[in-house]
Amino acid sequence: METKIKFEPKRQPIVRQCGEQRRAILQRGRQLASLDHFPPPEEWTPLGTPGTFGAAYRTVLSEGERGGENETVVIKKINERPAGASENTRKDIVHDAHVEAEITAAAYCLCEDYVTCYVTSFEDKDNGEFYLVTRFLGNYMDMFDFIDQVYNKHQLPKPTTEQFKRIIRQLVDGLKSLHALGIAHRDIKDANVLINPETFDVRFIDFGLSCSREQVCEKKRFVGSTDWVAPELEAAAGNPRKAESYFAKVRKSSSTRRLRFQYTLENWFDADKWALGALIYTLLTGFDVSALYKNPDPLSVFAKISTPASPTFEQTAPAYFKAMRTFLDYNPKNRTWPNFESAELHARASARPSAQKMKRSVTERKSPAVSRRH
């Protein structure tokens, strides 16, 4: 079966710090770029529900004569056309753009902690299908299933405040890391983030709609998933459901003119932050993300679901609640990165009694009791 490497990860100067590790990964990937190293497709195990651009499977990679051990991997088969697309869709353009986005992201993220590990990628010339192979992570599920099992099916316990903080911090650090590498994900949602329900580690997946500094992000087209895209993007696309609310709130939060969405990488970064805020919202409440637009004050739900014995997340983790609220600001210019380190230090300092109070307490303990008898 003839295969070829269609879009090999490019040499990116921004990831030179990976050094020998990255070169070894790419060299191994070139050697494994063939379906000959995998069992027949009918033996692959489906993972989750097929997406718009393809489906993922679990299988075993064998390095054969090279003497390597078998390795469990995830192989993603990318469709020639998006699901539901008409026959008139230019499959070569849509397919190649999606493939190039996936592989460009893999080139940047080979050594990152918040994405799945790249193994190889290739195209099967016999059937025109493209395959992206990543390492199998083990006990991970997508965030959609995690939230469903916590809030609806009650098959998993609700995370504690500290566990929520761990998840949120990784989500924020992961997205911040991607942006620092020059990548806008553009399709952040519960189905595109994996979580380990035991360790609460997270991984971003599915970079098929992403763009980077080396790609053209300025194409004026709507990308993303309904209910997860930022309101300014919906407004730019002429969606009346969000446009009126968006501009009304922007006028209240900004003295500038209406903020029109410009299709630049930096503005896609802001849109990513909104989607991450929406994901944190669903994670903390279990509510559908559409509640962000149906409820005039969606954050008021946190006060309603609290009790005297169970304080609000805003009270127990104010810095993390503030991060979500900041990302959900209707003015994209206000969506700044949180500083969790500074907030944690401030919280610990506030919790410690001051030196003056400690001195007063010691003095009171040492002072003899004053008799009130006369």
N, C-alpha and C positions, 0 to 999 in steps of 0.2 A: 504494500500500500504506500503510495507516494505521498509524502508530506513536505511542507516547506514552512520555514519561519517567515511569516508575513510581516509582522511588526515586532522586531526584536527590541527590547528595552534599550533606549538610547543612553549614551554616556552623558550623565548629567553632572555638571561641575558642582552642583549644590550638594551632592551626596558623596563627595570624595572622601569624607571622613569614614565611610564604611570600608574603604581600602580593600585589603585582601579578601575579607569576607564577601564583599559584593562581587568581586571578580570571580571568586570560586562559585558563587551561586549562579552567575550568568554562564560560566563555562559548563557547569553541570546541566543547566537548562538547555543549552544547545545540543548536548549529547542525548538528552531525553526527549527531544522534540519529534515524537512519532507515536502513533497509536500502537505500534508494535510493542511498546513497553507496558501496555495495559490489557486487562482481560477484554473479551468482546463486550460491546456496549449493553447488550441484553443482560449482562451479569452485574451491571452497575446498580447501586442502591439509590433511589431518588431521595433528595434532601429538600424538604419543604415543598411549597407550591411553585410551579414554574412562573417566572416573571415575564415582563413585557419583552425582554430581549433574549431570554434564554432560560435554561434549567440547570440545576446543580445536582451532582451525583457524588456518592462516596464510592471509591474503588481502591484498588491496590496497584501501586507502581512497582514494577520490577526492573532492576538495572541489568538483569540478565548476565551476559558474559563478563560484565565489568565487576562482578563479584559482590555488588552491594546487596544489602538486605532489602526485603520487600518493605514498602512504606505505604501506610494508609494516607490517601490524599483526597482532595475535593477537586473534581474536574467540572468546569463550567462550559457547557456547550452553548455558544452564542448563535442565535437565529440569524438567518439571512435577512429576514424582515421582522420588524416588531410585531408582536402578537396583535391580531386584529387589523393589521394594515392591508390595504387593498393591493391588488396585483399591479396597479399602476405605480406603487411606491418604488422609488429608485433604490432597489435593494443594495446595489453596490456602494452607494453613498452612505445610506443609513448604517449598513453593516460595517463598513470600513471605519466610519467615524466612531461607532461604539467600540469596536475592537481597539482602535488607536487610543481612545480615552482610557480603556482598561489597562493597556500595556504601558502607556506613558505614566499612569499612576503607579503601576508596579515598579517601573524604573526608579521613580522617586522614593518609593516606600519600602525598598527591599530590607532595610535595616531598622524600620520603625517598630515600636512596641504596640501600636494601636491598630494595626492592620494585619490581615492574614499573610503568611509567609509565601512569597512567590517561589514556584518550583520550575515551571516551564510554560511555553505557549507555542502554538503552531496551528497551521491550517491543513486540513485534509483535502488534497486536490481532487480526490475521487468524488467527494460529495459537496465540496465548497464550504464545509462547516469549519468554524474556528473553535479552538479549545484553549482555555486558560486553566492551568493547574496550580493549586495552592496546597499548602500543608493542612492536613486534617487536625483540628484543634482538640477534638475529644468532646468533653462534656459541656458543649455550648448549645444554646438555642437562640433564636432571634428574639428581639425585645418584644415583638408582638405576642409571641407565645408566652414569654415570661410574665408580661403584664396580665394576660388572660388567665394564666394559672394562679396568679396571686390574688387578683380581685374578683374574678368571675367563677372559676372552677375551684378555687381554694385548695389547690393541690400543692402549692408552695406557700411557706409562711411569708408574711409581709416583712420586708427588710426593716431592720432597726434604723434609727437615725444615723448612727455611725456607718452602717452599710449603705444607706442612701447617699451619704456624703462621699463615700468611696466611689460609688458609681458615677455620681455627678462630676466629681473631680477628674476621673478618667475620661469622661466624655468631653469635658472642657479642654483638658490637656491634649487629648487626641486630636480634636479639631484644630486647636491652636497649633499643634505640630504640623498638621497637613497644610494649614495656611502659611506657616513659616517656610514650608518647602515649595510654596507657590501653587498649591492645588486647591481648587474649589470643588467640593463634592457634588453639590447641586441636586442631590436627591436623598438628603438625610431624612429618615423616617424609621419607625419601629422595626420594619422588616429588613432594614439595611444596617442594623447594628446587632452584633452577637454579644451574648452575655453568658458567663459561667455562673449558674445559680448557687454554686458552692463557694467560689472565691470572689465573685462579683467583678471579675475582670471583664473588660469589654473590648470589642474589635469592630472597626468600621469595615464594611464590605460593599461590593457592587459599585464600582467606579465608572460604569458605562456612560454616565451622563456628565462626568467630571470634565473640567478643563484646567489647563495649567498655563504657566507663563510662555511655554513654547507652542501653545495651541492658540487658536482664535476663539476667544471668549466673547467677542463683541458681536457675534451673529445675533440678530434680533429675532429670536424665536423663544417661545415658551418652553421651558424644560422643568421637570420636577413632577411631584405627585400632588394631586388635588388635595387640599386641606393642609398640606405641609409647606407649601411655598409661601414666601414672605408676602405680606399684603401689598407692598409697593410693586412687586412683580405682577401680582394679579391685577392691580390697577393699571399697570402699563399695558397688560394684555387686554384691557377693556372688560374685565369681569365686574359687572355691576354689583355683585353680592358683597364685594369687599372694597371696591373703589371709593364709594361715598364715605364709608366708615373710616377708611384709611386717611383720606385727605382731611376729614374733619378733625381727626385726632392729631394729625401732623400739625395742623394750624394752631392747635392748642399747645403743643409741646415745642414749637419752633417759631421764631419770629421771621424766619426766611420765607421765601415763596414756596409754593408746592414743590415737594421733592420728587422729581421725575426719575424713574429708574433708567440708568444708563448701563448698557450691557458691557461693563468692564469687569475685570477680575476682582478688583477691590469691592465693587458692589455685589458681586456674587458671594464674596466673603461675608458681607453683612446679611445676605439672604440665608446663608448657611447658619448663621448665629440664630436667626429667627426660628429656623427648623429645629435646631438643637434645643432652644427654649421650649418649643412645643413638645418635643420628646420628653424633656424633663417634667413638663406639666402632666403629661399622660402617665409617666412613671410614678409620680407622687400621688395622683388622684385616682388613677384607673379609668378616667373618663375618656371618651372618644375625643380626638383632637378637634373635631368640628365644634366642640363646646367653646373653643376660643372665640368663635365668631357668633355663636348663638346667644352667648351670655354677654350682656353689656359690660359686666365687670367679672371676667372669668376668675380672677385671683381671689375673689371673695369666697370662693368655695372652700378655701383653707380654713377660714374662720367657722364655717358652717359644719365642717366635719370634725372639729375638735371638741374636746370635753375637758372639764377641769382636771380629770385624771390623765388626760392625754393632750398636752399642749400642742399648739400648732407647730408645723415645721418652721415657720417664720420665727418662732420663739426659740426653738431648740437649735436651729442652724441658720441664723440670720444671713450670714455671708452667702450661703448656697441658695437660699430663697431669693436673695437680691440678685444673684447671677441669672436665675431664671427670669425674674421680672425685668432685668436689664435687657436680656436677649429678646424679650417680647415687647419691647418698646416700639411703638409705631413709627418713630423717627429712627431710621437705620443708623444715623450718625451718633445716636446715643447708645448703641449696642457695643459697649466696651468690654474688654476682657476683665474678669474679676481677679483680685489678688488674694487668693485663699491663705497664703502664708501670713500676710500682714493681718488679715482678719482673725486667724487662729491665735496669733500672738496677742492681739488686742483683747480677744475673748478671755484668754488665760490670765492676762494681766488684770482684767476687770474682775475676774473671779477671785483673785488673791486679795486678802485684806491688806490695806495700806500699812506702811510702817508705823504711822501715827496711831492707827487703831490697834495694832498689835501691841505697841508700847503701853497704851491706855489699858488694854486688857490685862497685861502682865502686872501693871501697877495696882489695878483693882484686886487682883488675886492675892497680891502680897500684903495689901493694907489690912490691918486688923479690923474686925467688925466693931462698930460704934454702938455702945449700949444706949438704949433708949429709956432705961430706967432712971427715975429722978429721986 
